[in-house]
Amino acid sequence: MSGGKIVLALDGMGGDRAPDVVVTGADIARERYPGTSFLLFGDPARLKPLVDKRKGLASVLEIVAAEDAVLAEDKPSFALRRRRKSSMWLAVEAAAQGRADTVVSAGNTGALLAISMVAMRMLPGAHRPALASFLPTARGETVMLDLGANLDCDADNLAEFAVMGSVFAQVLLGLDRPRVGLLNVGSEEMKGHEELRQAAALLRAEGSPVDFHGFVEGDDIGSGKIDVVVADGFTGNVALKAIEGTAKLYTQWVREVFRTSTFAKIGGLFAYGAFRKMRKRVDPRRYNGGVFLGLDGVCVKSHGGTDALGFAYAIGVAVDLVRYEYKSKLIEGLGRLQHVRSPAEAPSTSALQASGGAA
């Protein structure tokens, strides 16, 4: 970022409705975030007509030709080997090499993670990335991670995720000292497997960089009493999908109830304003933009099926992470965590470099 101007690399061909959603989302973000500019990677023959339709967008956007695209069905290993000229690869590479401050893609999640780990590497003190995003709660919003990047995690991984999530909440939610909890089967200290208990001991230690509030259960997530909920990727992903599924179920039930009779339909008309407010509050587009935390760069993953407004929200997440110096704050937090660990517990720098952050 130079002179306050933020440059975003966009994967123009990633997502279920690309490139239309990507271009329109960039146009919405251009108006919301003056001073931003875009490098749009993809097929110029498809991108240029879309850009030209939007007055003013071409002045802040450069189309960069990419002869290939990562497909939804591509395995991460295939994308790494065979999609090096794809829009996703080139966009991530631009951010990794400093030609852009951040990258946003709605493409294949596994491929994006693998490419980003290779191109960006990991920050000092982090040896696995974690996928983080927001959830609406009774008190506002909470950060949850990991949402699927790492199925198995040890105590060090979980402690690092806690630091990552805490910094993420500081930057994007404006919290001075976010409350952090480890997702467990109970709140008692003896509950859970050994890795959870060891991670809790690290986070409770003197000098810990997070405000640790102990173990939390699944029904605590929506209460909002915790600002950052930390879990391994398996647990976090299952919890997220359960929450999303329950929300869809209740939405379906409400719609069905107000169709059961004429009086119910009339009641639905009177309640329309209230339901509209509720729907706006839980609109998934507002929470679009998962972030791979721990990388030596800012990589934002938009939901593949989002619309243009949702993609613009993902761009907004990327802009704020750069603007409020998430990366430098995370390096500081991870450094403080390293001091809390004993030398025997802390992973060596050589081991981190050798692993390359492999999940």
Salt bridges, closest charged atoms under 4 A:
ASP27 OD1 - ARG30 NH2 2.84
GLU31 OE2 - ARG30 NH2 3.67
ASP52 OD2 - LYS48 NZ 2.77
ASP68 OD1 - ARG83 NH1 3.04
ASP74 OD2 - ARG83 NE 2.78
ASP156 OD1 - ARG341 NE 2.96
GLU160 OE2 - HIS127 ND1 2.92
GLU160 OE2 - ARG341 NH2 2.72
GLU188 OE1 - LYS191 NZ 3.27
GLU194 OE1 - ARG197 NH2 2.71
GLU195 OE1 - HIS193 ND1 3.11
ASP211 OD2 - HIS213 NE2 3.35
ASP220 OD1 - LYS225 NZ 3.30
ASP227 OD2 - ARG179 NE 2.90
ASP283 OD2 - ARG285 NH2 2.82
ASP296 OD1 - LYS327 NZ 2.58
ASP307 OD2 - ARG285 NH1 2.81
ASP320 OD1 - ARG323 NH1 3.81
